[in-house]
Amino acid sequence: MTDAELQSLVESISITDFERPFEHQATFNRRLRTTGGRYLLATHNLEINPRMMTDFDEATLIGVIQHELIHYHLHMQGLPHQHRDQAFKQELARTGALRFAPAQPQAAKWHYCCANGHDIYRNRRMNVKRYVCGKCRAPLKLMNPNG
């Protein structure tokens, strides 16, 4: 999906769910890591994590777009638009939008195994001469050298 296709999807969701036009830009932002999307207060633009489309189904993507559009439309009307505000919670319930983006799948890069068979998965490499197994104090061995 391109940015233009995302823009048309956001505009159609805005009309069908909120009966108001979306008059700003919606783009994908690859740098978003821990969030599904964000509404930018200064520019009124929406940024969507492209992993919401690739790692999850279309319903998740639409739920994230609806969530960001709630922020957008409430802010444009001058109403409270933060997660803790009652108006925001009512719009979440009305539209069925996602409250939180689903957790991103995290793949550990480094797999270690001790002499007794305990598996240890780490995102950062560690020195096997310096560290031992936290369960049995046995020496560690790197199982996958390239991650």
C-alpha positions as CSV (number, residue, x, y, z in Angstrom):
1,M,0.0,0.0,0.0
2,T,1.3,3.4,-0.9
3,D,0.9,6.7,0.9
4,A,-1.7,7.7,-1.7
5,E,-3.7,4.5,-1.0
6,L,-3.4,5.1,2.7
7,Q,-4.6,8.7,2.2
8,S,-7.8,7.5,0.4
9,L,-8.4,4.8,3.0
10,V,-8.1,7.4,5.9
11,E,-10.5,9.8,4.0
12,S,-13.1,7.1,3.5
13,I,-12.9,5.9,7.1
14,S,-13.3,9.5,8.2
15,I,-16.4,10.0,6.2
16,T,-18.1,6.7,7.1
17,D,-17.2,6.6,10.8
18,F,-17.1,10.2,11.8
19,E,-19.2,11.9,9.0
20,R,-16.4,14.6,8.7
21,P,-13.8,15.0,6.1
22,F,-10.1,14.4,6.8
23,E,-8.4,17.4,5.3
24,H,-4.7,16.7,6.1
25,Q,-2.1,14.2,5.1
26,A,-1.8,10.5,6.2
27,T,1.6,8.8,5.6
28,F,3.5,5.8,6.6
29,N,6.4,6.3,8.9
30,R,8.9,3.4,9.1
31,R,10.6,4.9,12.2
32,L,7.6,4.2,14.4
33,R,8.6,1.2,16.5
34,T,6.4,0.9,19.6
35,T,3.3,2.5,18.4
36,G,0.7,1.8,15.7
37,G,0.4,5.4,14.6
38,R,0.4,9.0,15.8
39,Y,-1.5,12.2,15.4
40,L,0.7,15.3,15.0
41,L,-0.8,18.3,16.9
42,A,1.3,20.9,15.1
43,T,0.5,19.8,11.5
44,H,-2.7,17.8,12.1
45,N,-1.2,15.0,10.0
46,L,-1.4,11.3,10.7
47,E,1.5,8.9,10.7
48,I,0.9,5.1,10.6
49,N,3.4,2.4,11.3
50,P,3.6,0.2,8.1
51,R,4.1,-2.9,10.3
52,M,0.4,-2.6,11.3
53,M,-0.3,-3.5,7.7
54,T,2.4,-6.2,7.1
55,D,2.4,-7.9,10.5
56,F,-1.3,-7.8,11.2
57,D,-4.6,-8.0,9.4
58,E,-6.5,-5.2,7.7
59,A,-8.9,-4.9,10.7
60,T,-6.0,-4.0,12.9
61,L,-4.8,-1.3,10.4
62,I,-8.4,0.1,10.3
63,G,-8.6,0.1,14.1
64,V,-5.3,2.1,14.4
65,I,-6.5,4.6,11.7
66,Q,-9.8,5.0,13.6
67,H,-7.9,5.6,16.9
68,E,-5.8,8.3,15.3
69,L,-8.9,9.9,13.6
70,I,-10.6,10.1,17.0
71,H,-7.6,12.2,18.2
72,Y,-7.8,14.3,15.0
73,H,-11.5,15.0,15.0
74,L,-11.8,15.8,18.7
75,H,-8.8,18.2,18.4
76,M,-10.2,19.9,15.4
77,Q,-13.5,20.4,17.3
78,G,-11.7,21.9,20.3
79,L,-12.7,19.0,22.5
80,P,-10.4,17.0,24.9
81,H,-8.5,14.5,22.8
82,Q,-6.2,12.7,25.1
83,H,-6.6,9.0,26.0
84,R,-7.8,9.7,29.6
85,D,-10.6,12.1,28.5
86,Q,-14.2,11.0,28.6
87,A,-15.0,12.2,25.1
88,F,-12.1,10.1,23.7
89,K,-13.3,7.0,25.5
90,Q,-16.9,7.5,24.3
91,E,-15.7,7.8,20.7
92,L,-13.6,4.6,21.1
93,A,-16.7,2.8,22.3
94,R,-18.9,4.2,19.5
95,T,-16.5,3.4,16.6
96,G,-15.0,0.2,17.9
97,A,-11.5,1.5,17.4
98,L,-8.5,-0.1,19.0
99,R,-7.5,1.3,22.4
100,F,-3.9,0.0,22.0
101,A,-1.9,-1.2,19.1
102,P,-1.1,-4.9,19.2
103,A,2.4,-5.8,20.5
104,Q,5.0,-6.0,17.8
105,P,6.5,-9.4,17.4
106,Q,10.0,-9.4,18.8
107,A,12.5,-11.9,17.5
108,A,15.6,-12.5,19.7
109,K,18.8,-12.4,17.7
110,W,21.0,-14.5,19.9
111,H,20.3,-18.0,21.2
112,Y,22.4,-19.5,23.9
113,C,22.3,-22.9,25.5
114,C,23.9,-24.0,28.7
115,A,25.5,-27.4,29.4
116,N,22.3,-28.6,31.1
117,G,20.0,-27.7,28.2
118,H,18.5,-24.4,29.4
119,D,17.8,-22.0,26.5
120,I,18.5,-18.3,26.8
121,Y,17.4,-15.8,24.1
122,R,18.9,-12.3,24.0
123,N,18.6,-9.3,21.8
124,R,22.2,-8.3,22.5
125,R,25.2,-10.5,22.2
126,M,27.0,-11.5,25.4
127,N,30.5,-12.8,26.2
128,V,30.1,-16.5,27.0
129,K,33.5,-16.6,28.8
130,R,32.2,-14.0,31.3
131,Y,28.6,-15.1,31.9
132,V,27.0,-18.3,33.0
133,C,23.4,-19.7,33.0
134,G,21.2,-17.9,35.5
135,K,19.3,-21.0,36.4
136,C,22.1,-23.6,37.0
137,R,25.4,-21.6,36.7
138,A,26.6,-23.9,33.9
139,P,28.8,-22.5,31.1
140,L,27.0,-21.1,28.0
141,K,27.4,-21.9,24.4
142,L,26.3,-19.7,21.4
143,M,23.9,-21.6,19.3
144,N,23.4,-19.3,16.3
145,P,26.5,-17.3,15.5
146,N,24.8,-15.0,12.8
147,G,21.6,-14.1,14.7
